[in-house]
Amino acid sequence: QVQLVESGGGWVQPGGSLRLSCAASGATFTIYAMGWYPQAPGKQRELVATIIWNGVGTYYTDSVKGRFTISRDNAKNTVYLQMNSLTPEDTAVYYCETTISRPRFEDYWGQGTQVTVSS
């Protein structure tokens, strides 16, 4: 069992920045990848950024390229999402997700953190 705890959400004005964090903990496991999925009211949860844990591999959806940066701290089993130039369209609950490869392939989700962009 893996637990994910997100933090860093909040309210920011358009053009502002926020940094989200997600820490994974639990029994012995090996992370394969971690990602961020915002879910706006009335919309489906969608992937905006993901990072491969052991290697060089990141993915960004077009809407966040150049504005968001995903990074990791392997020693802390923590993934970060630096969000710059935020717009009201970025308002959502941001969920962290991890795919682990050991002891077996499984997906886990965090509880979500609210990001609100408004003036």
C-alpha positions as CSV (number, residue, x, y, z in Angstrom):
1,Q,0.0,0.0,0.0
2,V,1.3,3.4,-1.0
3,Q,0.0,6.7,0.4
4,L,0.3,10.0,-1.5
5,V,0.0,13.3,0.2
6,E,-0.3,16.5,-1.8
7,S,0.4,20.0,-0.7
8,G,1.0,23.5,-2.1
9,G,-2.4,24.4,-3.5
10,G,-4.2,27.6,-2.8
11,W,-5.5,30.8,-4.4
12,V,-3.4,32.9,-6.7
13,Q,-4.1,35.8,-9.1
14,P,-3.8,35.3,-12.9
15,G,-0.2,35.4,-13.9
16,G,0.9,34.1,-10.6
17,S,2.7,30.9,-9.6
18,L,2.2,27.9,-7.3
19,R,4.3,24.9,-6.5
20,L,2.6,21.6,-5.7
21,S,4.3,18.7,-3.9
22,C,3.3,15.1,-3.6
23,A,5.1,12.7,-1.3
24,A,4.8,8.9,-1.5
25,S,5.1,6.7,1.5
26,G,4.4,3.2,2.6
27,A,5.8,-0.3,2.6
28,T,8.6,-1.2,0.3
29,F,7.8,-0.1,-3.3
30,T,9.5,1.1,-6.4
31,I,8.1,4.1,-8.2
32,Y,7.9,3.8,-12.0
33,A,6.3,7.2,-12.7
34,M,4.4,10.0,-11.1
35,G,2.0,12.5,-12.6
36,W,-0.4,15.3,-12.0
37,Y,-4.1,15.3,-13.1
38,P,-6.3,18.4,-12.6
39,Q,-10.0,18.0,-12.4
40,A,-12.1,21.1,-13.0
41,P,-15.8,21.2,-11.9
42,G,-17.9,19.2,-14.3
43,K,-14.9,17.9,-16.2
44,Q,-13.0,14.7,-16.3
45,R,-9.6,14.3,-14.7
46,E,-6.9,14.7,-17.2
47,L,-3.1,14.3,-17.3
48,V,-1.1,17.4,-17.6
49,A,2.4,16.3,-16.7
50,T,4.2,13.1,-15.8
51,I,7.8,12.1,-15.1
52,I,9.6,8.7,-15.3
53,W,11.3,8.0,-12.0
54,N,14.5,6.3,-13.1
55,G,15.5,7.9,-16.3
56,V,15.0,11.0,-18.3
57,G,11.4,11.3,-19.4
58,T,8.8,13.9,-18.9
59,Y,5.5,14.6,-20.7
60,Y,3.4,17.7,-20.8
61,T,0.0,18.4,-22.3
62,D,0.1,21.2,-24.8
63,S,-1.9,23.6,-22.6
64,V,0.8,23.7,-20.0
65,K,4.0,23.4,-22.0
66,G,6.3,26.3,-21.2
67,R,4.4,27.2,-18.1
68,F,4.5,24.0,-15.9
69,T,7.6,22.1,-14.9
70,I,7.5,18.6,-13.3
71,S,10.4,17.4,-11.2
72,R,11.3,14.8,-8.7
73,D,13.4,14.1,-5.6
74,N,14.1,10.4,-5.7
75,A,15.5,10.3,-2.1
76,K,12.2,11.8,-0.8
77,N,9.9,9.9,-3.1
78,T,8.4,13.3,-3.9
79,V,7.2,14.9,-7.2
80,Y,6.8,18.6,-7.7
81,L,4.8,20.7,-10.1
82,Q,6.0,24.2,-10.6
83,M,3.1,26.2,-12.2
84,N,3.8,29.6,-13.7
85,S,1.7,32.1,-15.6
86,L,-1.4,30.6,-14.2
87,T,-4.8,31.4,-15.8
88,P,-8.4,31.0,-14.5
89,E,-8.6,27.9,-16.8
90,D,-6.0,26.2,-14.6
91,T,-8.4,26.3,-11.7
92,A,-9.0,22.7,-10.6
93,V,-8.4,20.1,-7.9
94,Y,-5.0,18.7,-8.7
95,Y,-4.5,15.0,-8.1
96,C,-1.2,13.3,-7.8
97,E,-0.9,9.7,-9.2
98,T,1.9,7.2,-9.0
99,T,2.5,4.0,-10.9
100,I,4.7,1.6,-9.0
101,S,6.5,-1.4,-10.5
102,R,7.3,-3.3,-7.4
103,P,6.1,-5.4,-5.7
104,R,3.7,-5.3,-8.7
105,F,2.4,-2.7,-11.1
106,E,-0.3,-0.7,-9.4
107,D,-1.6,2.9,-9.5
108,Y,-2.3,5.0,-6.4
109,W,-3.9,8.4,-6.1
110,G,-3.7,11.3,-3.6
111,Q,-6.6,13.1,-2.1
112,G,-6.1,16.2,-4.3
113,T,-5.2,19.8,-3.6
114,Q,-7.3,22.8,-4.7
115,V,-5.8,25.4,-7.0
116,T,-7.9,28.5,-7.6
117,V,-6.8,31.2,-10.1
118,S,-8.9,34.4,-10.0
119,S,-8.7,38.1,-9.5
